[in-house]
Amino acid sequence: MERQELIVQLETIMPTINRWVELADLKVKNHKRVSELERAIGKEKPTVGNIIQKVWLSFLCCFFLGGILLLPIEWLTSIKITFSFYLVYTIILTVILTVVLVAKSKKDLAVMQNNLPRVKAEYEEVERQFAREVTANLPQIYAVIPQNYAYPYAIKQIYSYLKNCRADNLKEAINLFEQEQQQKEQKAKMDALGNQLTQVQKTQDELEQRVAGAEFQASQAFIMSMHNREND
């Protein structure tokens, strides 16, 4: 197949490819929303563990910050705040704050539970759109590009090679794609190796500095001991 004919065929499937990218990104975002919402609902459910966590958090806040409310009493009156009084006072504040947090948690939980079906429905709608607009058109894409390379990134790269005259046919474009992918993988491996070597060098330098510091301290200690012996 000639280069120009192949370019024309790729341009006919390019709207599907662009939609593929758009819907795939949307699927990822919606799936993330569903997962985050489900995790948040799990955290807000009134389980024993969640209630204990709220009680403990309330107690810490009231114990360390509740005393601020009592300062004016000591300043303006001659009343001395004892530890037992402060402990009872903290427990009362803890109960009040825990009730408030539990009530807020129930309200937030109700809102999230109401939103979850809508968010799931949006995710499922995107999946249906993907099936209608992308999956149904895969045979048309496979008729132009081999299945191993029939995904957006590879197709866009192959199209750019042909469009920019870097390849004259599909075989050359695929070979060029494979070559550049191998170069990217090699560069990524070299970068990772370089980072490892840098970290090893940094660790070695830190170790040498510690050894040098220890040797300096040892020599100083030896000099001081010799000086003390001479004085004795």
C-alpha positions as CSV (number, residue, x, y, z in Angstrom):
1,M,0.0,0.0,0.0
2,E,1.4,3.4,-1.0
3,R,2.2,6.0,1.6
4,Q,-0.5,8.5,0.5
5,E,-3.2,5.8,0.3
6,L,-2.2,4.6,3.8
7,I,-2.3,8.2,5.1
8,V,-5.9,8.6,3.8
9,Q,-7.0,5.3,5.4
10,L,-5.4,6.3,8.7
11,E,-7.1,9.7,8.6
12,T,-10.5,7.9,8.2
13,I,-10.0,6.0,11.5
14,M,-8.3,8.9,13.3
15,P,-11.7,10.3,14.7
16,T,-12.2,6.9,16.3
17,I,-8.7,6.9,17.7
18,N,-9.2,10.4,19.2
19,R,-12.4,9.3,20.7
20,W,-10.7,6.2,22.0
21,V,-8.2,8.4,23.9
22,E,-10.9,10.7,25.2
23,L,-13.2,7.9,26.4
24,A,-10.3,5.9,27.9
25,D,-9.2,9.0,30.0
26,L,-12.8,9.5,31.0
27,K,-13.1,5.9,32.1
28,V,-10.0,6.2,34.2
29,K,-11.2,9.4,35.9
30,N,-14.7,8.0,36.6
31,H,-13.3,4.7,37.9
32,K,-11.1,6.7,40.2
33,R,-14.1,8.7,41.4
34,V,-16.0,5.5,42.1
35,S,-13.1,4.0,44.0
36,E,-12.5,7.1,46.1
37,L,-16.1,7.5,46.9
38,E,-16.4,3.8,48.0
39,R,-13.3,4.2,50.2
40,A,-14.7,7.4,51.7
41,I,-18.0,5.6,52.5
42,G,-16.1,2.8,54.1
43,K,-14.3,5.3,56.3
44,E,-17.5,7.1,57.3
45,K,-19.6,4.0,58.1
46,P,-20.4,4.0,61.9
47,T,-18.3,0.9,62.7
48,V,-16.9,0.3,66.2
49,G,-13.4,1.1,64.9
50,N,-14.5,4.4,63.4
51,I,-16.4,5.5,66.5
52,I,-13.4,4.6,68.7
53,Q,-11.1,6.6,66.4
54,K,-13.5,9.6,66.7
55,V,-13.6,9.3,70.5
56,W,-9.8,9.1,70.7
57,L,-9.4,12.1,68.3
58,S,-12.0,14.1,70.3
59,F,-10.3,13.3,73.6
60,L,-6.8,14.4,72.3
61,C,-8.2,17.6,70.9
62,C,-10.2,18.4,74.1
63,F,-7.4,17.5,76.4
64,F,-4.7,19.6,74.7
65,L,-7.0,22.5,73.6
66,G,-9.8,22.5,76.0
67,G,-7.7,24.1,78.7
68,I,-7.8,27.4,76.7
69,L,-11.4,27.8,77.7
70,L,-10.5,27.5,81.4
71,L,-7.7,30.1,81.3
72,P,-10.1,33.1,81.8
73,I,-11.6,31.3,84.9
74,E,-8.1,31.1,86.6
75,W,-7.3,34.7,85.5
76,L,-10.5,36.3,86.7
77,T,-11.2,34.2,89.7
78,S,-9.3,32.6,92.5
79,I,-10.4,29.1,91.5
80,K,-7.7,26.6,90.9
81,I,-8.2,24.0,88.3
82,T,-7.3,20.6,89.6
83,F,-6.3,17.7,87.4
84,S,-9.4,15.6,88.4
85,F,-11.7,18.6,87.5
86,Y,-9.8,19.1,84.2
87,L,-10.1,15.3,83.4
88,V,-13.9,15.4,84.0
89,Y,-14.1,18.6,82.0
90,T,-12.2,17.0,79.1
91,I,-14.4,13.9,79.2
92,I,-17.6,16.1,78.9
93,L,-16.1,18.0,76.0
94,T,-15.0,14.7,74.4
95,V,-18.6,13.4,74.5
96,I,-20.0,16.6,73.0
97,L,-17.4,16.7,70.2
98,T,-17.8,13.0,69.5
99,V,-21.6,13.4,69.1
100,V,-20.9,16.3,66.7
101,L,-18.4,14.3,64.7
102,V,-20.7,11.3,64.5
103,A,-23.6,13.4,63.4
104,K,-21.5,15.1,60.7
105,S,-20.2,11.7,59.6
106,K,-23.7,10.4,59.2
107,K,-24.7,13.4,57.2
108,D,-21.6,13.1,54.9
109,L,-22.3,9.3,54.6
110,A,-25.8,9.9,53.5
111,V,-24.7,12.4,50.9
112,M,-21.9,10.1,49.5
113,Q,-24.3,7.1,49.5
114,N,-26.8,9.1,47.4
115,N,-24.0,10.2,45.0
116,L,-22.5,6.8,44.5
117,P,-25.3,5.4,42.2
118,R,-25.0,8.5,40.0
119,V,-21.2,8.2,39.8
120,K,-21.4,4.5,39.0
121,A,-24.0,5.2,36.3
122,E,-21.7,7.8,34.7
123,Y,-18.9,5.3,34.7
124,E,-21.1,2.6,33.1
125,E,-22.4,5.1,30.5
126,V,-18.8,5.8,29.5
127,E,-18.2,2.1,29.1
128,R,-21.2,1.8,26.9
129,Q,-20.0,4.8,24.8
130,F,-16.6,3.1,24.5
131,A,-18.3,-0.1,23.3
132,R,-20.4,1.8,20.7
133,E,-17.8,4.2,19.4
134,V,-14.6,2.3,19.8
135,T,-15.0,-1.4,20.2
136,A,-17.6,-1.6,17.4
137,N,-15.1,0.1,15.1
138,L,-12.1,-2.1,15.9
139,P,-12.5,-4.3,12.7
140,Q,-12.2,-1.1,10.7
141,I,-9.0,-0.3,12.6
142,Y,-7.6,-3.8,12.2
143,A,-8.1,-3.6,8.5
144,V,-5.5,-0.8,8.4
145,I,-3.2,-1.5,11.3
146,P,-2.1,-5.0,12.7
147,Q,-3.7,-5.8,16.0
148,N,-0.4,-5.7,17.9
149,Y,-0.1,-2.0,17.0
150,A,-3.8,-1.1,17.0
151,Y,-3.8,1.2,20.0
152,P,-3.9,5.0,20.0
153,Y,-0.2,5.8,20.8
154,A,1.2,3.4,18.2
155,I,-1.3,4.5,15.5
156,K,-0.6,8.2,16.1
157,Q,3.2,7.6,15.9
158,I,2.8,5.5,12.7
159,Y,0.7,8.2,11.2
160,S,3.2,10.9,12.0
161,Y,6.0,8.9,10.4
162,L,4.1,8.6,7.2
163,K,2.8,12.1,7.2
164,N,6.3,13.5,7.8
165,C,7.9,11.2,5.2
166,R,10.0,9.3,7.7
167,A,8.5,6.1,6.3
168,D,7.1,5.2,2.9
169,N,5.0,2.3,3.8
170,L,3.4,0.5,6.8
171,K,6.3,-1.9,7.3
172,E,8.9,0.9,7.5
173,A,6.7,2.9,9.9
174,I,6.2,-0.1,12.2
175,N,10.0,-0.8,12.1
176,L,10.7,2.8,13.0
177,F,8.2,2.7,15.8
178,E,9.8,-0.5,17.2
179,Q,13.3,1.1,16.9
180,E,12.3,4.3,18.8
181,Q,10.5,2.2,21.5
182,Q,13.6,0.2,22.0
183,Q,15.6,3.4,22.3
184,K,13.2,4.8,24.8
185,E,13.4,1.6,26.9
186,Q,17.2,1.6,26.8
187,K,17.2,5.3,27.8
188,A,14.8,4.6,30.7
189,K,17.1,1.7,31.8
190,M,20.2,3.9,31.6
191,D,18.5,6.7,33.5
192,A,17.4,4.2,36.2
193,L,21.0,2.9,36.3
194,G,22.3,6.4,36.5
195,N,20.0,7.2,39.4
196,Q,21.1,4.1,41.2
197,L,24.8,4.9,40.7
198,T,24.1,8.5,41.9
199,Q,22.4,7.1,45.0
200,V,25.3,4.6,45.6
201,Q,27.8,7.5,45.2
202,K,25.8,9.6,47.6
203,T,25.7,6.9,50.2
204,Q,29.4,6.2,49.8
205,D,30.2,9.9,50.2
206,E,28.1,10.1,53.4
207,L,29.8,7.0,54.7
208,E,33.3,8.4,54.0
209,Q,32.3,11.6,55.8
210,R,31.1,9.7,58.8
211,V,34.3,7.6,58.8
212,A,36.4,10.8,58.5
213,G,34.4,12.4,61.3
214,A,34.9,9.3,63.5
215,E,38.6,9.3,62.8
216,F,38.9,13.0,63.6
217,Q,37.0,12.5,66.9
218,A,39.2,9.4,67.7
219,S,42.4,11.4,67.0
220,Q,41.1,14.3,69.1
221,A,40.3,11.9,72.0
222,F,43.8,10.3,71.7
223,I,45.5,13.7,71.8
224,M,43.5,14.8,74.8
225,S,44.3,11.5,76.6
226,M,48.0,12.0,75.9
227,H,47.8,15.6,77.1
228,N,46.1,14.4,80.3
229,R,48.8,11.8,80.9
230,E,51.6,14.4,80.4
231,N,49.8,16.7,82.9
232,D,49.5,13.8,85.4
